[in-house]
Amino acid sequence: MKTSDLIDWKCPRCGQMFYRVKDPGPQGVSHRCQDRRGFGDTIKATIEAATMGKVKTCSPCQRRREKLNQAVPFVEPTRFIKNEELVARATDIAAKIPPGSTIFAIARSGMIPASVIASLVHGDLHTVNIKDGSVEHCGSGLRKDDAQEIKTPYIVDDSAWSGSALSTAKEILLKKYGEPFKSAVIFCRSSAKKHVDLFSCIMNTHFFEWNIANTSFAENYVWDLDGTLCDDFMPFEDDDGIAYLRAMTKRIPTHFKPHRRPVNIVTARLDKYRQPTEKWLEDNGFNVANLHMGPWQTQAERTLSEIVMFKSEVIHNNDYKGLVESDREIAHRVYMNTGVWTICNTSGELFIPQGHK
């Protein structure tokens, strides 16, 4: 499935957003419509089912339902969060923040959502470094007064795991400005909800597209090359000959930039192309720990089943804990063979090992 085929879809009944999904048509995305937002909706659905819809909700009932939804929200399952979803959810959060509010981004993790929110509410953007306590103003542009007056300030991060980063940022800003700050995050863990004023959804575990290449566990993952770390070959380029070699030198790196630790790569390119592949990786700044290349002699031998078997064996033999793969079919079949964490970076799907939620 192409990324361009995916859409954002909002349920007209319960308001639940589904990001980067295949167009469901008039039937909509199958989900637990009435209780998706939280415990309040669960109670409402139970009453409606028990009374066959004869009991109508009143305004106080709706207010109590919203409070229960906020107090006990639905916990979304672990997912791979593509950049488009992060931006879309930040846009939704911006609608709940007063215009002209001053936005403070926790660097680096809060920079993407904070910049989106600050732009949409037309407020000043600052960064907060929780390591050294520094606060920097990012400028106001030519069309805005550069007075830096603090208005309805919000601290923004992409997620809240324990709430410690938000608490540290609040202490820094309270000491500097002498006033309390509200906080907004996109993804919030259940245990951190008490530290957050605004959040898009509760999700206890997630993988961010923007950060996956440089997380602490990335050194134990293995990465696909074509379609993941660089753009894929066009059919007319993949002739296993002169056109292929020429195209190999002109591949364009993607936004995945593993640089904190050496990267492990598994590719279906034939091993006879190792030298030009290694040169391209070196020229484009990749520090490679292991480069696993296809064992076949010809392109004709490189069938889909052979590629799946090859990549599965590489994962087994090297005890890799995860795979980032651009081809959805290969990603799913390798996951079925190995059971490791598997991310399809093109479709945004995450295949989760058994025993994990």
C-alpha positions in Angstrom: 0.0 0.0 0.0 1.3 3.4 -0.9 1.6 6.1 1.8 -0.5 8.4 -0.4 -3.4 5.9 -0.1 -3.6 6.4 3.7 -5.9 9.0 5.2 -6.9 10.4 8.6 -10.5 9.4 9.6 -12.7 10.7 12.3 -15.6 8.7 13.6 -18.8 10.9 13.3 -20.4 9.2 16.3 -17.7 9.2 19.0 -15.1 11.6 17.6 -12.3 9.1 17.8 -9.5 9.9 15.3 -7.7 7.2 13.3 -4.5 8.4 11.7 -2.8 7.0 8.5 -5.4 4.3 7.8 -6.7 2.9 4.5 -9.9 4.7 3.3 -12.7 2.8 5.1 -15.4 4.1 2.8 -18.9 4.7 4.1 -18.8 1.9 6.6 -16.0 3.5 8.6 -13.2 2.0 10.6 -14.2 -0.9 12.7 -13.7 0.1 16.4 -15.5 0.2 19.8 -17.3 3.3 18.9 -19.2 4.0 22.1 -16.4 3.4 24.6 -13.4 4.5 22.7 -12.8 7.7 24.6 -13.0 6.3 28.1 -15.0 4.8 31.0 -17.8 7.3 30.7 -18.6 6.2 27.2 -18.4 2.6 28.4 -21.1 3.2 31.0 -23.3 5.1 28.5 -23.1 2.2 26.0 -23.9 -0.3 28.7 -27.0 1.6 29.8 -28.2 2.0 26.2 -27.8 -1.7 25.6 -29.6 -2.7 28.9 -32.5 -0.3 28.3 -32.6 -0.8 24.5 -32.0 2.9 24.1 -35.1 4.0 26.1 -33.1 5.9 28.7 -32.0 9.3 27.2 -29.0 11.1 28.6 -29.4 14.6 30.0 -26.9 17.5 30.2 -25.6 16.5 33.7 -25.2 12.9 32.5 -23.1 14.2 29.6 -20.9 16.3 31.9 -20.4 13.3 34.2 -19.6 11.1 31.2 -16.9 13.5 30.0 -15.4 13.7 33.5 -15.2 9.9 33.6 -13.7 9.8 30.1 -11.0 12.2 31.3 -10.4 10.4 34.6 -10.3 6.9 33.0 -9.5 7.3 29.3 -9.2 4.5 26.8 -5.6 3.2 26.6 -4.5 2.9 22.9 -2.4 -0.1 22.0 1.3 0.2 21.2 1.9 1.7 17.8 4.5 3.1 15.5 3.8 6.9 15.3 4.6 8.4 11.9 5.5 12.0 11.6 2.3 12.8 9.9 0.3 11.6 12.9 2.4 13.5 15.3 1.7 16.7 13.4 -2.0 15.9 13.0 -2.5 15.3 16.7 -0.5 18.5 17.5 -2.9 20.4 15.3 -5.8 19.0 17.3 -4.2 20.0 20.5 -3.6 23.6 19.2 -7.4 23.9 18.9 -7.7 23.6 22.7 -5.0 26.3 23.4 -5.9 30.0 23.6 -4.7 32.2 20.7 -1.4 34.0 21.3 -0.3 31.6 24.0 3.4 31.3 24.6 4.7 27.8 23.8 7.8 26.3 25.5 9.2 23.2 23.8 11.1 20.6 25.8 14.2 20.1 23.6 14.5 18.0 21.5 11.5 15.8 21.9 8.9 18.6 22.1 10.2 20.6 19.1 7.9 19.1 16.4 4.6 19.4 18.2 5.5 22.7 19.9 6.5 24.4 16.6 3.2 23.2 15.0 1.1 24.5 18.0 3.0 27.8 18.3 2.5 28.5 14.6 -1.2 27.7 14.7 -2.0 29.8 17.8 0.3 32.5 16.6 2.3 32.5 19.8 6.0 32.9 20.6 8.1 29.7 20.7 10.8 29.0 23.3 12.9 26.0 24.0 13.6 24.6 27.5 16.8 22.5 28.0 16.1 20.4 31.1 19.8 19.3 31.3 21.3 22.8 31.9 18.2 24.8 32.7 18.6 27.2 29.8 15.6 28.8 28.1 15.9 30.2 24.5 13.5 32.4 22.5 13.2 31.2 18.9 12.3 34.6 17.5 9.0 36.1 16.3 9.6 36.8 12.6 9.1 40.0 10.7 5.3 40.1 11.1 5.2 39.8 14.9 6.2 42.0 17.8 9.4 40.7 19.4 8.4 41.9 22.9 8.4 38.3 24.2 5.5 38.9 26.6 4.5 35.6 28.3 0.8 34.9 27.6 -1.0 31.7 28.9 2.2 29.7 28.7 2.2 26.0 27.8 5.1 23.5 28.1 4.9 21.0 25.2 6.4 17.6 24.7 5.7 14.8 22.3 5.0 12.3 25.1 5.0 11.9 28.9 6.4 8.7 30.3 6.7 9.4 34.0 6.1 13.2 33.9 9.6 13.9 35.3 10.7 16.0 32.2 7.6 18.1 32.5 8.1 18.6 36.2 11.7 19.7 35.7 10.7 22.1 33.0 8.0 23.6 35.2 10.5 24.2 38.0 12.9 25.9 35.6 10.2 28.1 34.2 8.6 28.9 37.5 12.0 30.0 38.8 12.7 32.2 35.7 9.2 33.7 35.3 7.6 33.3 38.7 4.3 32.0 37.4 2.8 28.5 37.0 2.8 26.9 33.5 0.3 24.4 32.0 1.5 21.4 30.0 0.4 19.7 26.8 1.7 16.4 25.4 0.6 14.3 22.4 1.0 10.9 23.9 0.6 10.3 27.6 1.3 7.3 29.7 -1.4 6.3 32.2 0.9 6.9 35.2 1.9 10.4 33.9 -1.7 11.7 33.3 -1.7 13.6 36.7 1.2 15.7 35.5 -0.4 16.8 32.2 -3.1 19.4 31.5 -3.8 18.5 27.9 -3.1 15.3 25.9 -4.2 13.8 22.7 -4.4 10.1 23.8 -3.3 7.6 26.4 -0.7 5.2 25.1 1.7 3.4 27.4 4.3 2.4 24.8 5.0 3.9 21.4 7.7 4.2 18.7 8.3 7.6 17.1 9.3 7.8 13.5 11.4 10.9 14.1 13.4 9.3 16.8 13.5 5.5 16.1 16.9 5.6 14.4 18.7 7.0 17.4 17.0 5.4 20.4 19.0 3.4 22.9 17.7 0.1 21.6 18.4 0.9 17.9 21.8 -0.8 18.1 20.0 -4.1 18.5 17.8 -3.6 15.5 18.6 -4.3 11.9 17.5 -2.0 9.1 16.4 -2.5 5.5 18.4 -0.3 3.1 16.4 0.4 -0.1 13.1 2.1 0.7 14.2 2.7 4.3 17.6 4.3 4.7 17.6 5.4 1.0 15.0 5.7 -1.7 14.1 2.5 -3.5 15.0 1.6 -7.0 12.6 2.1 -9.9 11.7 -1.0 -11.9 13.6 0.2 -15.0 16.7 0.7 -12.8 16.7 -2.8 -11.3 18.2 -4.7 -14.3 21.2 -6.3 -12.4 23.5 -4.5 -14.8 24.8 -1.1 -15.9 21.6 0.8 -15.1 21.5 -0.8 -11.6 25.1 0.1 -10.9 24.6 3.7 -12.1 21.4 4.1 -10.1 23.1 2.7 -7.0 25.5 5.6 -6.8 22.6 8.1 -7.1 20.4 6.8 -4.3 19.0 9.6 -2.0 19.2 9.1 1.8 15.9 9.3 3.6 15.1 11.1 6.9 16.2 8.1 8.9 19.7 9.1 10.1 21.2 6.6 12.6 24.3 8.3 13.9 24.5 7.8 17.7 25.5 4.2 17.3 26.7 2.0 14.4 23.8 0.7 12.4 23.1 -2.9 11.3 21.8 -3.2 7.7 20.2 -6.2 6.0 19.6 -5.8 2.2 18.4 -7.9 -0.6 21.1 -6.4 -2.8 23.4 -9.1 -4.1 26.7 -9.4 -2.3 28.6 -8.8 -5.5 27.5 -5.1 -5.1 29.1 -4.8 -1.7 31.9 -2.4 -2.7 29.6 0.3 -4.3 27.1 -0.2 -1.5 29.8 0.4 1.2 31.1 3.4 -0.6 27.6 5.0 -0.8 27.1 4.4 2.9 30.4 5.9 3.7 29.9 8.9 1.4 26.5 9.6 3.1 27.8 9.4 6.7 26.6 6.0 7.8 28.6 4.3 10.5 27.9 0.6 9.7 28.4 -2.1 12.3 27.2 -5.0 10.1 26.2 -5.1 6.4 24.3 -8.3 5.5 23.9 -8.7 1.7 22.0 -11.2 -0.4 23.8 -14.5 -1.0 22.4 -15.1 -4.5 24.4 -15.0 -7.7 21.7 -13.5 -9.9 18.6 -11.4 -9.6 16.4 -14.3 -10.8 17.3 -16.2 -7.6 16.2 -13.3 -5.4 12.5 -14.3 -5.1 10.3 -12.9 -2.4 10.4 -16.1 -0.4 14.2 -16.2 -0.6 14.4 -12.6 0.6 12.1 -13.5 3.6 14.2 -16.6 4.5 17.4 -14.6 4.2 16.4 -11.8 6.4 14.8 -14.1 8.9 18.1 -16.1 9.2 20.1 -12.9 9.6 17.9 -11.9 12.5 18.1 -15.4 14.1 21.8 -15.8 13.7 22.7 -12.4 15.0 20.1 -12.2 17.8 18.7 -8.9 16.5 15.7 -7.7 18.6 13.9 -5.8 15.8 13.6 -5.0 12.1 12.7 -1.9 10.2 11.5 -2.9 6.8 10.0 -0.9 3.9 8.1 -3.8 2.2 5.0 -4.6 4.1 4.8 -8.3 2.8 8.4 -9.0 3.8 8.0 -7.2 7.1 4.9 -9.4 8.0 6.4 -12.7 6.9 9.8 -12.0 8.6 7.8 -11.2 11.8 5.9 -14.5 11.5 9.2 -16.3 11.2 11.1 -14.5 14.0 8.6 -13.0 16.3 10.8 -9.9 16.8 9.6 -6.2 16.9 9.0 -5.4 13.3 8.2 -1.9 11.9 7.1 -1.3 8.3 8.2 2.3 7.8 6.1 2.8 4.7 2.7 1.5 6.0 3.3 2.6 9.6 2.5 -0.8 10.9 4.1 -2.3 14.0 4.2 -6.1 14.5 4.5 -6.8 18.2 6.1 -9.8 19.8 3.9 -12.1 21.8 3.7 -11.2 25.5 3.8 -7.4 24.8 0.8 -5.1 24.7 
